[in-house]
Amino acid sequence: MVFAGAGTGKTRVLTARIAWLVRERNVFPAKIFAATFTNKAAKEMRERVAKLTGLNCDGLWIGTFHSMCARLLRMEARHIGYNSSFTIYDTDDQQSLMKTILKERGIDEKSLQPKSALHRISSYKNSCIPFAELDGTGKSYADRELISIYGAYQDALKRCNAMDFDDLICNTVYLLHGNEEVREQWRKRFEHVLVDEYQDTNTAQFRLIKLFAGSHGRIFVVGDDDQSIYAWRGAKIENILGFAEQFEGTKVFKLEQNYRSTTSILDLANSVIANNTVRADKKLWTAGEPGREVVTSEFRDDRHEADKVSDKIARLLRDGSKPGDVAILYRTNAQSRSFEDVFRKKKIPYVIVGGLSFYERKEIKDCIAYLRIIANPKDDVSFSRIINVPARGIGDKTQEKIAAAALAQNLSMAEYLAGADAESFTGTAKKGLVQLSKLLSGTTELYTGDFPPKDILEYVLKETGYINLLEAEDTEEARGRIENISELLNAIEEFSDDNPDGTLLQFLEQITLVADIDKWEPGQAVTMLTLHSAKGLEFPHVFLTGLENGIMPSFANMDDKAKLEEERRLLYVGITRAMKTLDISYCKSRLRFGQWTIMGPSMLLNSVPDGMYRFVDEAAMFDYFEPDEPLTPRSSPSPSRSFGSSDRFPSRQAGGGYQQPYGRKEPPQPSWKSAARDAAVKPTRKVLEAPNYDEVSQVEVVLRTGLRIGHAEYGAGKIVHVSGFGADTRIEVLFDSGDRKKMMAKFAKFEIL
C-alpha cells in the first residue's frame, strides 16, 4: 500500500508498477486488473503504460470500476438472469422507473420523493445488501415500505434487462460470490490487482477487490486518506486505513515529496489537515520555491467577492497568465452565479464543469432512447420515452393498456407490440402503433445485420421524420436541437473511427458512463467547479471562495466529528489544487434563499496557526472606483494582518453566526456611498478593460444562443444562432429593431450586455 499525498506522483507510481510487471516480470498484460474512478484517469494510465512499455494496451483491463464491471458482466450476465445486451440506466432513467413504481403503488411523490428513495436504495447497494437480506425487516412502517420499494425497483430493472450504476459493481460481487466456478476463473485471469484512489472505495468495491485478490494477495493500491471526500456516496476511509489488517503481509510506503505546489501552499495544507485525528501520519514537503504567501480576504458580500476576484484574475491575464491557468473553486454549484454575472460584464471567458450535459438534452435523450430499445427490446423506460416521440397519436390510456397487457404476458412493451396485432387497436393510436412497429422491425434488421451505429440512427431520424418536424418549426430553439443531433452523429462517427469493431452497445455504454470531469479539458477559459469536481486536477492560480460557516462546513456537519473531518479533507483538497498562488475568500453576508444572511469565516480556519497566510480586510476598503488613481481607502482601515491575532474574527454568536455591525436586510454599504450621497456626487465605478488575450478563445466560450449583445450600428439584440469554430465562428443576431444580421464574430464590433 502506497500512501501518496497530493501532488506526489501517485499515477506515475501506479503506471510504473504496471510497466515493471510487464517488462521485468513478463506478466501478460491481460492478466492485470487496474481500476480507477474516472475515464480521464484511466485514459492517462493507458497512455503512460503504452509509452513505458511500447505495447498496445488494448488487452489491459485498465479503466473505471464501473466500466470494467460492465465489461465483465457482458460476458457473464447469464449467470444472474440477464442477457449481455442489458441497458445501463442513468440518473434520469432511474427516476423515471421509480416514478412509475411509486405511481403503481399509489404513493404520492410529495410523501416520498423518487430521489430520496433512490438514495436509500443506493446506500444498500454500495454496502452490498441485496433486497433478499432486507425483506421482512424494518423498524418502522416507512422503513418496511422503502424496503418493499427496493424489491419492486430491482424486479422492474430485471424485467427491463437493465442495471443502474450501483448494480454494475454489486451485481459483479454477487456473481463472483455466488458462483465458485466463475470466481476462480476470474481470480486466475487477474494475477495482479492494482487500484488507484483507494481511499474512495466503498464496501462493494472493497469486496470486489477482495474476491479478486484475496487468495493470491498480489494487490497494489495507491491512495491518500487525507483526500477521502466521498463518504456521502458510500466511500469508506476505513478501507485504506485498515488495509494492512485486511491483507496479510502488507508493505506500506509513503510518498510525501510534493512536485506541484509551493512551500507556502503546502504549509497551509499541512496545518489544516493536521487537526484531523483519523488519518495516517504524513506531511507534504517540497524542494521547490517558497512562493507567494497565501492570501485570505474578507469581502462585504458575494457580489463584492465576485467583483474583486474577477479584478485579480484580470490582472493575472494582463500579466501573461492564460485563462486556463486559473480556477475558481466553491463548495456548491449555486455559488457560481455571482461569478458568471461579473465575468460576462468584464468579458472574461469561463467554463463551468458540471453544467447541463450534452447527453442530458431532450433531443439527445430521445435519440439515445431509440438506440437503446433497438439494442435491448426489454427496456421499458426507453420504450415509454419514444412511443409517442415524435407525436403519433398514442395517448396515455393506450400506453397504459400496452403496459398492462405486456406485464400480464411477462413481456416488455416493445416485445408485446412486436407480437401483437396492431390492427386490433382503434382510433388515432392505431396508425401510430403500426408505424412504430414497422420502424422497430426495420431497425432490428439493421442491428442484427451489424450495420454501423450511425447508419441505424440516421434510419431512425429519416423514418420518424424527427429532423423534418424540427425544420418545420423554424425556430432558433429547433435549429439548435438539429445542430445537437448533428453533433451526436459526429460523436458516433468518431466512436466508430476510434473503434472499428465497436458495437452500438459499446457506444451506449461509453456515453452512459462518462462524467462531467471526463469531458473537461484545460483551455482558453477560466475554470469554475466545485471542490469535489476539482479532485485530481491542478491549476497555477486557484481562488478558493465562500469559505464560510454554513457553506464549508455546512451547518449540518458542524457538530458531527466524522463529517467535520471530511469537510477539513475537502478544504485540504482545494488548497492542494494550487501550484503557484492561492487566494482564499469569505463574505460577511451572502444572499441565500432570497434573503441576506449574516455569514462569517469558516471554523476550519480557526485552527490554522498564526502566519500561515496574510489576511486582507477588503470589506473596509473603497476599492470599487477611482479609475485613474491607486485603489486606496479614504479612511484608515484595519491593517492587513496574519490570521491568528486576537481581533481577526468578530465576536461569535449562538448558532454559528458572527456579530456584524449591522442588522438590517440589506448588506452593509461601503462608506463611499454615504459620502457620495452627502456630497450629491455619484461615484464612478471602475470597470477593468478586458485583457488582450486570444479573442478567439473568448468567442468559443462566451458566445451562445440566447446571449444579449449590443452593437454600435444596430443596437441591442439576441444571438439566435452560432456556427463555425475558432476564428471562423459566425453568429446570427436578431436585433430589437427587427433586423436579423449574420456576422463573423471576430470582426463584429459588439459588447455582451
matplotlib code that plots the C-alpha trace (Angstrom):
import matplotlib.pyplot as plt

x = [0.0, 1.3, 0.2, 0.6, -0.1, -1.4, 0.9, 3.4, 3.0, 0.8, -0.4, 3.2, 3.8, 0.9, 1.7, 5.4, 4.3, 2.3, 5.1, 7.5, 5.2, 5.0, 8.7, 10.5, 8.2, 6.9, 3.3, 0.8, -1.0, -4.4, -3.8, -3.6, -6.7, -6.1, -9.0, -9.5, -12.5, -12.7, -12.3, -9.9, -7.6, -7.9, -7.0, -4.0, -2.9, -3.3, -1.3, 1.5, 1.7, 1.8, 4.7, 6.6, 6.2, 5.9, 2.9, -0.7, -2.7, -6.0, -5.6, -5.1, -8.0, -7.4, -10.5, -13.1, -14.7, -18.0, -16.7, -14.7, -17.6, -19.9, -17.3, -17.2, -21.0, -21.5, -19.6, -21.2, -24.6, -26.4, -25.4, -27.5, -30.5, -29.6, -28.5, -25.5, -27.4, -28.5, -29.0, -27.2, -29.7, -28.5, -30.0, -32.9, -33.8, -33.7, -36.0, -38.5, -38.6, -39.0, -41.9, -43.7, -43.2, -44.5, -47.5, -48.3, -48.2, -50.4, -47.6, -47.6, -44.3, -44.7, -44.6, -41.7, -39.6, -38.1, -34.6, -34.9, -36.0, -33.2, -30.6, -31.6, -31.5, -28.1, -26.8, -28.0, -26.2, -23.0, -22.9, -23.8, -27.0, -29.5, -33.2, -33.4, -31.5, -33.8, -37.1, -39.4, -37.2, -37.6, -38.1, -40.9, -43.7, -41.7, -38.6, -40.6, -42.3, -39.0, -37.5, -40.6, -40.0, -36.3, -37.6, -40.1, -37.3, -35.0, -37.7, -38.5, -34.8, -34.6, -37.7, -36.2, -32.9, -31.3, -28.9, -28.2, -24.6, -24.6, -25.7, -22.7, -20.5, -22.7, -24.0, -20.4, -19.8, -23.0, -22.0, -18.4, -19.5, -22.3, -20.6, -17.3, -16.5, -16.8, -15.0, -12.0, -11.9, -11.5, -9.1, -6.8, -7.4, -6.3, -2.9, -2.3, -4.8, -4.0, -6.2, -5.8, -7.5, -8.1, -9.4, -12.6, -13.6, -16.9, -17.9, -19.0, -15.7, -13.7, -15.5, -14.8, -11.1, -11.1, -12.8, -10.2, -7.0, -8.0, -6.4, -3.1, -2.6, -0.9, -2.6, -1.1, -3.1, -2.3, -4.3, -4.4, -6.7, -6.4, -8.3, -11.2, -14.1, -16.9, -18.4, -21.8, -21.8, -20.5, -16.7, -15.1, -11.9, -11.5, -10.7, -7.3, -6.6, -7.4, -5.8, -2.9, -5.3, -7.3, -4.3, -1.7, 1.9, 1.2, 4.1, 3.4, 5.2, 4.7, 5.1, 5.5, 7.5, 5.2, 6.1, 3.1, 2.8, 5.0, 6.1, 3.6, 0.7, 1.9, 2.4, -1.2, -2.4, -0.4, -1.6, -5.3, -5.2, -3.1, -6.3, -7.9, -7.5, -8.5, -5.5, -2.1, 0.9, 2.5, 3.4, 3.9, 7.1, 8.7, 12.2, 10.8, 10.5, 8.6, 6.4, 4.0, 2.2, -1.4, -3.9, -7.2, -9.6, -12.8, -15.5, -18.6, -20.9, -20.9, -21.2, -18.2, -16.3, -17.0, -16.1, -12.8, -11.8, -12.5, -10.3, -7.5, -8.0, -8.0, -4.6, -3.2, -4.3, -2.8, 0.5, 0.7, -1.2, -3.6, -7.3, -6.9, -4.3, -7.0, -9.6, -12.4, -13.4, -16.5, -18.5, -21.8, -22.8, -25.1, -22.1, -21.1, -23.9, -22.3, -19.1, -20.8, -22.6, -19.4, -17.4, -19.9, -19.8, -16.0, -15.7, -13.6, -14.0, -15.1, -16.3, -18.3, -17.6, -20.9, -23.5, -26.1, -24.5, -24.8, -26.3, -29.0, -30.6, -34.1, -33.4, -30.3, -32.1, -34.8, -32.2, -30.4, -33.7, -34.3, -30.9, -31.4, -34.7, -33.1, -30.2, -32.4, -36.1, -36.8, -36.0, -39.5, -38.1, -36.7, -39.8, -42.0, -39.9, -40.2, -43.6, -45.1, -42.0, -42.4, -46.2, -48.1, -51.4, -50.6, -52.1, -51.6, -54.5, -53.2, -49.7, -51.2, -53.1, -49.9, -48.0, -50.7, -51.0, -47.2, -46.9, -49.7, -47.8, -44.5, -43.2, -41.6, -43.8, -41.7, -41.9, -45.6, -46.0, -43.9, -46.1, -49.4, -51.8, -51.6, -54.8, -56.6, -56.1, -58.6, -58.7, -55.8, -53.4, -53.9, -51.9, -49.2, -48.7, -48.5, -45.8, -43.8, -44.0, -42.7, -39.9, -38.7, -38.8, -36.7, -34.1, -33.9, -32.8, -30.1, -28.9, -28.8, -27.1, -24.2, -24.8, -22.7, -24.4, -24.5, -26.5, -29.0, -29.6, -29.9, -32.5, -34.5, -34.3, -35.4, -38.3, -39.7, -39.3, -37.8, -35.5, -38.2, -40.5, -37.8, -37.1, -40.8, -40.8, -38.4, -37.3, -33.9, -34.6, -35.4, -32.3, -30.2, -31.7, -30.9, -27.3, -27.2, -28.4, -25.8, -23.2, -24.5, -24.0, -20.5, -19.8, -21.0, -18.8, -15.8, -16.5, -16.6, -13.3, -11.6, -13.2, -13.6, -15.2, -17.2, -20.8, -23.9, -24.0, -20.4, -21.2, -24.2, -22.2, -19.4, -21.7, -23.7, -20.6, -19.0, -18.8, -18.6, -14.9, -14.1, -15.2, -13.3, -10.1, -7.9, -8.3, -8.6, -11.1, -11.2, -12.5, -15.2, -16.0, -16.9, -14.3, -15.5, -15.1, -11.6, -10.0, -7.2, -6.8, -4.2, -4.0, -1.3, -3.7, -6.6, -9.3, -10.9, -14.2, -17.0, -15.1, -17.8, -19.7, -22.9, -21.3, -18.0, -18.6, -22.4, -24.3, -25.5, -21.9, -20.5, -21.5, -20.6, -16.9, -16.6, -18.4, -16.4, -13.1, -14.3, -15.1, -11.5, -10.2, -12.3, -10.5, -7.2, -8.1, -9.0, -5.7, -3.5, -5.0, -2.9, 0.5, 1.8, -0.8, -3.7, -6.3, -9.0, -12.0, -15.2, -18.0, -19.6, -23.0, -24.5, -27.8, -29.1, -32.6, -33.7, -32.6, -29.5, -27.8, -25.0, -22.1, -18.6, -15.2, -15.2, -14.4, -11.9, -9.7, -9.8, -7.3, -4.7, -1.6, -0.6, 1.4, 0.1, -1.4, -1.9, -5.3, -6.8, -9.9, -11.3, -14.7, -13.2, -11.6, -13.1, -11.8, -14.6, -13.8, -11.2, -10.3, -7.1, -5.8, -4.5, -7.1, -6.7, -9.1, -10.4, -10.1, -7.6, -8.9, -7.6, -4.2, -3.6, -2.6, -1.9, -4.7, -4.0, -4.2, -6.8, -9.0, -9.1, -12.8, -15.9, -17.4, -19.2, -22.9, -25.0, -26.0, -22.7, -23.0, -20.9, -22.0, -21.8, -22.0, -25.4, -28.7, -30.8, -32.0, -29.6, -25.9, -23.6, -22.7, -19.2, -18.8, -18.1, -21.8, -22.9, -20.1, -21.1, -24.8, -24.0, -21.9, -24.5, -21.8, -22.3, -19.1, -17.6, -17.2, -14.1, -14.6, -11.5, -10.9, -10.8, -7.2, -5.7, -5.7, -6.7, -10.1, -11.0, -11.0, -13.4, -15.7, -15.7, -16.6, -18.8, -20.9, -24.0, -27.6, -29.8, -27.0, -27.9, -25.4, -25.1, -23.9, -22.9, -24.9, -27.8, -28.4, -29.3, -30.2, -30.1, -27.8, -30.1, -27.5, -23.8, -21.9, -18.3, -15.3, -12.4, -11.5, -14.4, -17.1, -20.2, -23.2, -26.7, -28.3, -32.0, -31.9, -34.7, -35.4, -36.4, -33.3, -31.6, -27.8, -25.2, -21.6, -18.1, -17.6, -14.0, -14.8, -18.2, -17.8, -20.2, -20.3, -22.1, -25.0]
y = [0.0, 3.4, 6.5, 9.1, 12.7, 15.3, 16.1, 13.4, 11.5, 8.6, 8.0, 7.7, 5.1, 3.0, 3.1, 2.4, -0.6, -2.0, -1.4, -3.1, -6.2, -6.4, -5.7, -7.2, -9.9, -10.9, -10.7, -11.0, -7.6, -9.2, -10.6, -7.2, -5.5, -1.8, 0.2, 3.9, 6.3, 8.5, 7.8, 10.7, 9.0, 5.6, 7.2, 8.8, 5.5, 3.6, 6.3, 6.2, 2.4, 2.3, 4.8, 3.0, -0.5, 0.3, -2.1, -1.8, -1.5, -2.8, -6.1, -4.4, -4.2, -0.5, 1.5, 2.7, 0.2, 0.7, 0.3, -2.9, -4.4, -3.7, -5.4, -8.5, -8.6, -8.5, -11.8, -13.4, -11.8, -15.1, -16.4, -13.8, -13.8, -11.1, -11.2, -9.4, -6.6, -5.1, -1.3, 0.8, 3.3, 6.8, 9.1, 10.2, 6.7, 5.6, 8.4, 7.6, 4.0, 5.0, 7.4, 4.5, 2.2, 4.8, 5.6, 1.8, 1.6, 4.7, 6.6, 10.4, 11.8, 14.5, 12.0, 10.0, 11.7, 9.4, 10.9, 10.2, 6.5, 6.0, 7.5, 5.0, 2.1, 3.2, 3.1, -0.5, -1.4, 0.4, -1.8, -4.9, -5.6, -7.2, -7.0, -10.6, -9.8, -6.9, -8.5, -8.6, -6.3, -2.6, -0.9, 1.3, 1.3, 3.8, 1.5, -1.5, 0.4, 1.6, -1.9, -3.2, -0.4, -1.6, -5.1, -3.7, -1.5, -4.4, -6.5, -3.7, -3.4, -7.1, -7.0, -4.2, -6.1, -3.0, -2.2, 1.1, 2.4, 0.7, -2.6, -2.8, -3.3, -5.1, -7.5, -8.4, -9.1, -11.2, -13.1, -13.9, -14.7, -17.0, -18.9, -20.6, -21.7, -18.1, -16.7, -19.0, -18.3, -14.6, -15.0, -16.9, -14.3, -11.4, -12.4, -8.8, -6.3, -2.6, 0.2, 4.0, 6.5, 3.6, 6.0, 6.5, 2.8, 1.8, -1.5, -3.1, -2.1, -3.4, -6.8, -7.0, -6.4, -8.9, -11.5, -11.0, -10.8, -12.4, -15.8, -14.8, -11.5, -9.7, -6.4, -2.9, 0.1, 3.8, 6.5, 9.3, 9.2, 13.0, 13.2, 10.9, 13.2, 10.9, 9.4, 10.8, 8.4, 5.4, 5.7, 4.2, 5.8, 2.6, 0.7, 2.5, 2.9, -0.7, -2.2, -3.8, -5.7, -7.0, -8.2, -10.2, -9.2, -5.7, -3.4, 0.3, 3.1, 6.9, 9.5, 12.9, 15.0, 17.2, 18.2, 20.6, 23.3, 25.9, 25.7, 28.4, 26.4, 23.1, 24.7, 25.8, 22.4, 20.6, 22.9, 22.4, 18.6, 18.1, 18.8, 15.6, 12.6, 9.8, 9.8, 8.3, 10.2, 12.0, 15.5, 17.1, 18.9, 20.3, 21.1, 23.9, 27.7, 29.2, 31.0, 33.9, 33.9, 32.7, 35.5, 35.3, 38.1, 39.2, 40.6, 42.5, 40.1, 37.6, 40.3, 42.1, 38.8, 38.1, 41.6, 41.6, 38.1, 38.9, 42.0, 39.8, 37.4, 40.2, 41.3, 37.8, 37.7, 41.1, 39.9, 37.0, 34.1, 32.2, 31.9, 28.1, 28.6, 29.9, 28.1, 29.3, 26.6, 26.6, 24.2, 24.3, 24.9, 27.7, 29.8, 30.2, 32.6, 35.8, 35.0, 34.3, 37.7, 39.6, 37.6, 38.3, 42.0, 42.1, 39.7, 37.2, 33.8, 31.0, 27.4, 25.6, 22.0, 20.4, 22.2, 20.6, 17.6, 17.3, 13.9, 15.3, 17.4, 16.3, 15.6, 13.7, 11.6, 10.9, 9.6, 7.6, 6.0, 4.8, 3.3, 1.6, 0.0, -1.3, -2.9, -4.0, -4.6, -5.2, -1.6, -0.3, 3.1, 3.9, 2.5, 4.7, 7.7, 7.1, 5.5, 8.9, 10.8, 12.3, 12.5, 9.5, 10.0, 7.4, 8.8, 7.9, 5.5, 3.5, 3.4, 2.2, -0.5, -1.7, -1.7, -3.8, -6.3, -6.7, -7.2, -9.8, -11.8, -11.3, -9.3, -5.9, -3.3, -3.5, -7.3, -7.1, -4.6, -6.8, -9.8, -8.0, -7.3, -3.5, -3.6, -4.6, -1.1, 1.6, 5.3, 7.6, 5.3, 2.5, 4.3, 5.4, 1.9, 0.4, 2.9, 2.3, -1.4, -1.2, 1.2, -1.1, -4.1, -2.3, -1.1, -4.6, -5.8, -3.2, -4.0, -7.7, -7.1, -5.4, -2.0, 0.9, 2.7, 5.9, 4.2, 3.0, 6.4, 8.0, 5.5, 6.3, 10.0, 9.5, 7.1, 9.1, 12.5, 13.8, 16.3, 17.3, 18.3, 20.4, 22.1, 22.8, 24.6, 27.2, 28.5, 29.2, 26.5, 23.9, 24.8, 24.4, 20.9, 20.0, 21.0, 18.9, 15.8, 16.5, 16.6, 13.3, 11.7, 13.2, 11.6, 8.2, 8.5, 9.4, 6.4, 4.2, 5.7, 5.0, 1.6, 0.0, -3.1, -1.1, -2.0, 0.0, -1.5, -0.3, 3.2, 3.4, 2.1, 4.6, 7.7, 6.4, 6.0, 9.4, 12.0, 15.8, 15.8, 13.3, 15.8, 18.7, 19.8, 22.8, 25.5, 29.2, 29.9, 30.3, 27.1, 27.2, 24.0, 22.5, 21.2, 17.7, 18.0, 19.5, 16.5, 15.1, 18.5, 21.2, 24.9, 27.5, 30.0, 29.0, 31.1, 29.2, 31.1, 31.1, 29.7, 30.4, 28.6, 27.3, 26.6, 25.0, 23.4, 23.2, 23.7, 20.1, 18.9, 21.3, 19.1, 15.7, 14.9, 12.4, 14.8, 17.8, 15.8, 15.2, 18.9, 19.5, 17.0, 18.8, 22.0, 20.2, 19.0, 22.6, 24.0, 21.4, 22.1, 25.3, 25.3, 28.9, 31.1, 30.6, 33.1, 32.2, 34.4, 34.6, 37.0, 38.9, 38.5, 36.5, 36.4, 32.9, 31.6, 35.1, 36.8, 38.5, 36.2, 37.1, 34.8, 34.6, 33.0, 29.2, 27.5, 25.4, 28.5, 28.9, 26.0, 27.4, 28.8, 32.4, 33.4, 30.7, 33.3, 37.1, 38.5, 41.4, 43.1, 44.0, 44.9, 48.0, 49.3, 51.6, 49.6, 50.0, 53.3, 55.9, 54.8, 56.9, 56.6, 53.8, 51.8, 53.3, 53.7, 57.2, 56.4, 54.2, 50.6, 47.9, 47.0, 43.8, 41.2, 37.5, 35.3, 34.4, 37.9, 38.4, 40.6, 38.5, 37.4, 39.3, 38.0, 34.7, 34.4, 31.5, 29.3, 29.5, 33.1, 36.2, 39.5, 42.1, 45.9, 45.9, 44.2, 45.0, 43.2, 44.9, 44.2, 47.0, 49.6, 51.0, 54.4, 56.0, 55.6, 57.7, 60.2, 60.5, 60.9, 63.6, 65.4, 64.9, 63.3, 59.9, 57.9, 56.4, 52.7, 51.3, 48.6, 46.9, 46.6, 43.1, 41.9, 41.3, 37.6, 35.4, 36.7, 33.5, 31.6, 34.2, 33.6, 29.9, 30.1, 33.1, 33.2, 31.1, 31.1, 33.5, 35.8, 39.6, 41.8, 45.5, 46.8, 50.4, 50.4, 48.1, 48.5, 45.7, 42.2, 38.5, 35.8, 33.2, 31.0, 30.2, 28.2, 27.5, 27.2, 29.4, 32.2, 31.0, 31.4, 33.1, 34.5, 35.3, 38.1, 39.2, 42.8, 44.5, 46.7, 43.5, 43.3, 39.9, 40.0, 37.4, 38.3, 36.9, 37.1, 38.1, 41.2, 42.2, 45.1, 44.3, 44.0, 41.5, 43.0]
z = [0.0, -1.0, 0.9, -1.8, -0.7, -3.1, -6.0, -5.1, -8.4, -7.4, -11.0, -12.1, -9.4, -10.5, -14.2, -13.5, -11.5, -14.4, -16.8, -14.4, -14.2, -18.0, -18.8, -15.8, -14.6, -18.0, -16.8, -19.7, -19.9, -20.0, -16.5, -14.9, -13.4, -12.8, -11.5, -11.0, -10.7, -13.8, -17.5, -17.7, -15.2, -16.9, -20.3, -18.8, -17.2, -20.5, -22.4, -19.8, -19.8, -23.6, -23.6, -20.9, -22.5, -26.2, -26.2, -27.3, -24.2, -25.6, -23.8, -20.4, -18.0, -17.1, -16.5, -14.0, -11.6, -13.4, -16.9, -16.1, -14.2, -17.1, -19.4, -17.2, -16.8, -20.6, -20.6, -17.6, -17.2, -17.9, -14.5, -12.7, -15.0, -17.5, -21.1, -22.5, -24.1, -20.8, -20.6, -18.1, -16.7, -15.9, -13.2, -15.3, -16.3, -12.7, -11.7, -14.5, -13.4, -9.7, -10.6, -12.3, -9.3, -6.9, -9.1, -9.4, -5.6, -5.1, -3.3, -3.6, -4.7, -2.1, 0.7, -0.8, -3.5, -6.1, -5.5, -1.8, -2.4, -4.9, -2.5, 0.2, -2.3, -3.5, 0.1, 0.3, -2.9, -2.0, 1.1, -1.0, 0.9, -1.6, -1.2, -0.1, 3.1, 4.0, 3.0, 6.1, 8.1, 9.0, 12.3, 11.1, 8.5, 6.5, 6.5, 5.6, 2.7, 1.4, 1.5, -0.4, -3.0, -3.2, -4.2, -6.7, -8.2, -8.6, -10.2, -12.6, -13.6, -14.3, -16.4, -18.4, -18.7, -17.1, -14.4, -12.7, -11.9, -8.4, -9.9, -12.1, -9.1, -6.6, -9.3, -10.1, -6.4, -6.2, -9.3, -8.1, -4.6, -5.6, -8.4, -7.4, -11.0, -12.3, -9.3, -9.8, -13.5, -12.9, -10.0, -12.3, -15.0, -12.8, -11.4, -10.3, -8.9, -8.8, -7.5, -7.8, -5.4, -3.0, -0.3, -2.5, -2.5, -0.9, 0.6, -2.7, -4.4, -1.5, -1.6, -5.3, -4.8, -2.0, -4.3, -7.0, -4.8, -1.6, -2.5, -4.2, -2.3, -5.3, -4.8, -5.1, -4.0, -4.1, -2.2, 0.2, 3.2, 3.5, 0.2, 1.2, 0.4, -0.8, 2.3, 1.2, -1.7, 0.3, 0.3, 3.4, 4.7, 6.8, 3.6, 3.2, 6.9, 7.6, 4.5, 6.4, 8.6, 5.6, 3.6, 5.4, 4.8, 3.6, 3.0, 3.5, 1.7, 2.0, -0.7, 0.9, -1.5, -3.5, -7.0, -7.6, -5.0, -3.3, 0.3, 1.3, 0.0, 1.4, 4.9, 4.9, 3.7, 6.4, 9.1, 8.1, 7.8, 11.0, 13.0, 11.8, 14.2, 11.8, 9.4, 8.7, 9.9, 7.0, 5.9, 2.5, 1.6, -1.5, -2.6, -4.7, -4.0, -1.0, -3.5, -2.9, 0.5, 0.6, 0.9, 2.7, 2.1, 3.8, 1.5, 2.2, 0.3, -2.5, -5.2, -3.7, -3.7, -7.3, -8.4, -6.6, -7.6, -11.2, -10.9, -9.6, -12.4, -15.0, -13.6, -13.9, -17.5, -18.2, -16.7, -19.1, -17.5, -19.6, -18.7, -18.5, -15.7, -13.4, -11.4, -9.1, -6.5, -4.4, -2.2, -4.1, -7.7, -6.8, -5.8, -9.5, -10.4, -9.0, -10.7, -14.0, -13.9, -13.3, -15.9, -18.6, -17.9, -17.9, -20.8, -19.1, -20.8, -18.4, -18.5, -15.8, -15.0, -14.0, -16.2, -18.3, -20.0, -23.8, -23.3, -21.0, -23.7, -24.7, -28.4, -27.5, -24.8, -27.5, -30.0, -27.3, -26.2, -29.8, -29.9, -26.5, -27.4, -30.6, -28.7, -25.8, -26.6, -22.9, -22.0, -21.0, -19.8, -23.2, -25.0, -22.9, -23.9, -27.7, -28.0, -28.9, -30.0, -32.5, -31.8, -33.3, -31.6, -29.0, -25.8, -22.1, -22.0, -24.9, -23.3, -20.0, -21.9, -23.7, -20.4, -18.6, -21.4, -21.6, -17.9, -17.9, -20.6, -18.9, -21.9, -22.3, -24.0, -27.2, -27.2, -26.8, -29.6, -31.9, -31.4, -31.1, -33.9, -34.2, -36.2, -33.0, -31.7, -32.6, -33.0, -33.7, -31.9, -34.5, -37.2, -34.9, -33.4, -36.9, -37.9, -34.7, -35.1, -38.7, -37.6, -34.8, -37.1, -39.7, -37.1, -35.7, -39.1, -39.3, -35.8, -36.3, -39.7, -37.9, -39.6, -38.1, -35.2, -37.3, -40.1, -37.5, -36.0, -39.5, -40.4, -37.3, -37.9, -41.5, -40.8, -37.9, -39.6, -36.4, -38.2, -40.7, -37.8, -36.2, -39.5, -39.9, -36.5, -38.0, -34.6, -33.1, -30.5, -33.1, -35.2, -32.0, -31.5, -35.1, -34.5, -31.3, -33.2, -35.9, -33.1, -31.8, -35.3, -35.2, -31.8, -33.2, -36.2, -34.0, -31.9, -35.0, -36.2, -32.9, -32.5, -36.0, -34.5, -31.9, -31.5, -30.7, -27.2, -26.6, -27.8, -25.5, -22.6, -23.2, -23.2, -20.2, -18.0, -18.9, -16.2, -16.4, -15.4, -18.1, -20.7, -19.3, -20.9, -19.9, -22.4, -23.0, -20.3, -16.5, -15.0, -12.3, -10.5, -7.1, -4.7, -5.2, -9.0, -8.7, -7.1, -9.3, -11.1, -10.7, -11.7, -11.4, -9.8, -7.5, -5.9, -3.1, -2.4, 0.0, 3.0, 5.5, 8.2, 6.8, 3.4, 4.4, 6.7, 6.3, 9.5, 9.3, 9.6, 12.2, 15.2, 13.6, 14.2, 11.3, 8.9, 10.1, 9.4, 5.9, 5.4, 6.5, 4.0, 1.3, 2.2, 2.0, -1.5, -2.5, -1.2, -2.8, -6.3, -6.4, -7.9, -7.7, -6.0, -3.7, -2.7, -0.1, 0.5, 2.6, 2.9, 5.9, 4.3, 1.5, -0.4, 0.3, -0.4, -1.4, 1.9, 3.1, 5.7, 8.1, 7.4, 8.9, 8.3, 8.4, 11.7, 9.7, 9.6, 13.4, 13.9, 11.5, 13.3, 13.0, 10.0, 7.7, 5.4, 5.1, 6.0, 4.0, 5.1, 1.7, 3.2, 4.8, 1.6, -1.0, -3.9, -6.4, -8.1, -8.8, -12.3, -12.6, -9.1, -7.0, -5.1, -1.6, 1.3, 2.2, 5.9, 7.8, 7.7, 9.9, 8.6, 6.7, 9.3, 9.7, 11.0, 14.5, 16.0, 18.7, 16.6, 13.5, 13.9, 15.0, 18.2, 17.8, 18.2, 19.1, 16.1, 14.4, 13.1, 13.9, 15.2, 12.5, 12.8, 11.0, 11.5, 8.5, 5.4, 3.1, 3.3, 4.7, 2.2, 1.8, 3.3, -0.1, -0.8, 2.1, 1.4, -2.2, -1.3, 1.2, -1.4, -4.1, -6.2, -7.9, -7.5, -10.7, -10.5, -12.1, -14.7, -15.8, -19.5, -20.9, -21.2, -24.6, -24.6, -27.5, -28.8, -30.5, -27.2, -25.8, -28.7, -28.2, -24.6, -24.2, -27.4, -27.3, -28.4, -26.3, -25.3, -25.4, -27.2, -28.1, -31.5, -32.3, -35.5, -35.0, -31.3, -28.8, -29.9, -29.1, -30.6, -32.2, -33.9, -33.5, -36.1, -37.0, -34.7, -33.6, -35.9, -38.2, -35.6, -37.1, -35.3, -36.3, -34.3, -34.1, -33.2, -31.2, -34.3, -36.2, -38.3, -38.5, -39.2, -39.8, -38.8, -38.4, -34.6, -34.7, -36.9, -35.4, -33.0, -30.2, -26.5, -24.3, -22.3]

ax = plt.figure().add_subplot(projection="3d")
ax.plot(x, y, z, "-o")
ax.set_aspect("equal")
plt.show()
